[in-house]
Amino acid sequence: MRIYLKLNRTSKIIPFNYQHYLTGAIHKWIGNNNELHGQPSLYSFSWLLNVDINVAGIKTKDTSFFFIGAHDEYLIKRIIKGILEDPSLFFDICITDIQIENSPGFTTKEKFFTASPIFIKRRFDNEEKHITYADPRSSTFLTETLQKKLQIAGLLSEGLRVSFDTKYPTPKTKIITYKTINNKVNVCPIIIEGSPEQIAFAWNVGVGNSTGIGFGALK
């Protein structure tokens, strides 16, 4: 299940590295003292979409929005309750409308564009490495991460494959700073093969690492 959250227009310039503010707002709505802290995130959220961009940062407009997806409908209802109690986001942005969307019907192979960059990290010899779309291991790592989340949710994890779209003409990497940490992330469509239920799960919870802080959301 997803909720699409419409935003108001603001005159304030929002810095490009606003991701931690967005994460903080979502945790506010969930409730700061909750059992989700420190657990693998079975939810994801996009960055702010349909915004005006200039050299100083971004501004929201009347058609700006973002979305939150989760496997657990109860979590979505909990977030909605939090929004109704306090619709403020940051930098004078507020939620002005909430639309709920159930998971669509998927086939056994789907392609998704990203609503936030995909982050893959692994530790080798006590050193953390950030994996790019060009790394031949990327599909294995993406698949492993989503399989682990399926298992946590009590769903079948076999028969799944997640990979970057190798035919996409303009994949790219970029460095995103979350608070003070630089992360090398990927902007490239994803192909997911599996059961319709597994693909719907990915559509809601995202792919890759750190979906709970705004990476790996799928359009």
C-alpha positions in Angstrom: 0.0 0.0 0.0 1.1 3.5 -0.7 0.1 7.0 0.2 0.7 9.9 -2.1 1.1 13.2 -0.1 0.4 16.5 -1.8 2.4 19.5 -0.6 1.8 23.2 -0.4 3.7 25.8 -2.4 6.5 27.6 -0.4 8.8 30.4 -1.1 11.7 29.1 1.0 14.7 27.5 -0.7 15.1 23.9 0.4 18.7 22.6 0.4 19.5 19.7 -1.9 20.6 17.6 1.0 17.1 17.6 2.7 16.8 13.8 2.9 17.4 13.6 6.7 14.6 16.2 7.3 12.2 14.0 5.3 13.3 10.9 7.3 12.8 12.8 10.5 9.3 13.8 9.5 8.3 10.3 8.7 9.6 9.0 12.0 7.7 11.8 13.7 4.5 10.5 12.1 5.3 6.9 12.9 6.2 7.9 16.5 9.8 8.4 17.7 9.7 5.6 20.3 8.7 2.8 18.0 9.8 -0.8 17.3 11.0 0.0 13.8 14.2 1.7 14.9 17.2 -0.4 14.2 15.2 -3.0 12.2 15.3 -3.7 8.4 12.9 -1.2 6.8 9.8 -2.8 5.2 8.9 0.6 3.8 10.3 3.2 1.4 9.6 6.7 0.4 10.4 8.9 -2.6 12.1 12.2 -2.6 10.1 15.4 -3.2 8.7 15.2 -6.7 7.5 17.7 -9.2 9.5 20.6 -7.7 11.2 23.7 -9.0 15.0 23.4 -9.0 17.6 26.1 -9.2 21.3 26.5 -8.3 20.5 27.2 -4.6 18.1 24.4 -4.0 14.5 23.5 -4.6 11.1 25.0 -4.0 7.8 23.2 -3.8 4.8 24.2 -5.9 1.1 23.5 -5.9 1.6 20.2 -7.7 4.6 18.9 -5.6 4.2 15.6 -3.8 6.0 12.5 -2.5 4.9 9.0 -1.6 5.4 6.5 1.2 5.0 2.7 0.6 4.9 -0.1 3.1 4.2 -3.8 3.2 2.2 -3.4 6.5 -1.1 -1.6 6.0 -1.1 -0.8 9.8 2.1 1.2 9.4 0.5 3.3 6.6 -2.5 3.9 8.8 -0.2 4.9 11.7 1.6 7.4 9.4 -1.8 8.8 8.2 -2.8 9.3 11.9 0.5 11.1 12.5 0.0 13.4 9.5 -3.5 14.3 10.6 -2.2 15.2 14.0 0.7 17.3 12.6 0.9 17.8 8.8 4.1 19.9 8.9 7.1 18.6 7.1 10.0 21.1 7.1 10.9 24.6 5.8 7.2 25.6 6.0 6.0 22.6 3.9 2.8 20.9 4.9 0.8 18.0 3.7 -2.4 19.3 2.1 -3.9 16.0 0.8 -3.5 12.3 1.2 -4.4 9.7 -1.4 -4.2 6.0 -0.7 -3.3 3.5 -3.5 -3.3 -0.3 -3.2 -0.7 -2.3 -5.0 -1.5 -2.7 -8.7 -1.6 -6.1 -10.4 1.8 -7.1 -11.6 3.1 -9.7 -14.0 6.1 -11.9 -13.3 8.6 -9.4 -14.8 8.4 -5.7 -14.3 10.6 -2.7 -15.0 10.7 0.3 -12.6 12.2 3.7 -12.7 13.6 5.1 -9.4 11.8 7.7 -7.2 15.0 7.9 -5.1 18.5 6.6 -6.0 19.4 3.0 -5.3 22.0 2.4 -2.6 23.9 -0.9 -2.3 26.5 -1.4 0.4 28.5 -4.4 1.6 31.4 -4.9 4.0 34.5 -6.6 2.8 37.5 -7.1 5.1 36.1 -4.7 7.6 35.7 -2.0 5.0 32.3 -0.8 3.7 32.0 -0.6 -0.1 29.3 1.1 -2.1 28.3 -0.9 -5.1 27.4 0.6 -8.5 25.3 -0.6 -11.4 28.4 -1.5 -13.3 29.5 -4.0 -10.7 28.7 -7.6 -11.8 27.7 -8.4 -8.3 25.0 -5.7 -8.1 22.2 -8.1 -9.1 23.2 -10.6 -6.5 23.3 -8.0 -3.7 20.0 -6.4 -4.7 18.3 -9.8 -4.8 19.8 -10.9 -1.5 18.6 -7.7 0.3 15.0 -8.1 -1.1 14.9 -11.8 -0.3 15.9 -11.0 3.3 13.0 -8.5 3.6 10.6 -11.0 2.1 11.7 -13.6 4.7 11.2 -11.1 7.5 7.7 -10.4 6.2 7.0 -14.2 6.1 6.7 -14.3 2.3 8.3 -16.7 -0.2 11.7 -15.5 -1.2 12.7 -18.1 -3.8 12.5 -17.5 -7.5 13.3 -13.8 -7.2 15.8 -11.8 -9.3 16.5 -8.1 -9.1 18.9 -6.4 -11.5 19.7 -3.0 -13.1 18.4 -2.5 -16.6 21.6 -3.0 -18.6 19.9 -1.7 -21.8 19.2 1.7 -20.2 21.3 4.2 -22.2 22.1 6.7 -19.5 22.7 5.1 -16.1 24.6 7.2 -13.6 26.1 7.3 -10.1 26.1 10.3 -7.8 27.3 11.1 -4.3 24.5 11.9 -1.9 25.4 13.2 1.5 23.1 12.0 4.3 23.9 14.2 7.3 27.8 14.0 7.1 28.1 10.7 5.3 28.8 10.5 1.6 27.0 7.7 -0.2 27.6 6.6 -3.8 24.2 5.8 -5.2 22.7 4.7 -8.6 20.2 6.2 -10.8 19.1 3.5 -13.2 15.9 1.5 -13.8 15.4 -1.8 -12.1 14.1 -5.1 -13.5 12.4 -7.5 -11.1 11.5 -11.0 -11.9 9.4 -13.1 -9.5 5.9 -13.7 -8.5 3.4 -10.8 -8.7 3.3 -10.9 -4.9 7.1 -10.5 -4.6 7.1 -7.7 -7.1 4.2 -5.9 -5.3 6.3 -6.2 -2.1 9.3 -4.5 -3.8 7.0 -1.8 -5.2 6.1 -1.0 -1.6 9.3 -1.5 0.3 11.9 -0.4 -2.3 15.1 -2.1 -3.3 18.7 -2.0 -2.1 19.9 -0.8 1.3 18.7 2.1 3.5 15.2 2.4 2.1 14.2 3.7 5.6 16.2 6.8 5.0 15.0 7.6 1.5 16.9 5.3 -0.9 15.6 2.8 -3.4 12.0 3.9 -3.8 10.4 2.7 -7.1 8.0 4.6 -9.3 
